[in-house]
Amino acid sequence: MRFEEIKAAVLKLDQSEQKRLMIEVLTEIMPYVCTDDACLDKIRSFVNKETIRTYREQHMDGI
């Protein structure tokens, strides 16, 4: 499969399967492919304080 085919297939998955992919697959390959500052900065941007604040507000801070 080519990259574009894989990307299209992933985007067609339902949200729960996309989340599962993020949790199970990306965590396995991350140590091998994300070894430079640019990649690490991009990953950090996904988990910024604003994103966490919004999630915590929606879920009442885990209560």
Secondary structure, 3 states (H helix, E strand, C coil): CCHHHHHHHHHHCCHHHHHHHHHHHHHHHHHHHCCCHHHHHHHHHHCCHHHHHHHHHHCHHHC
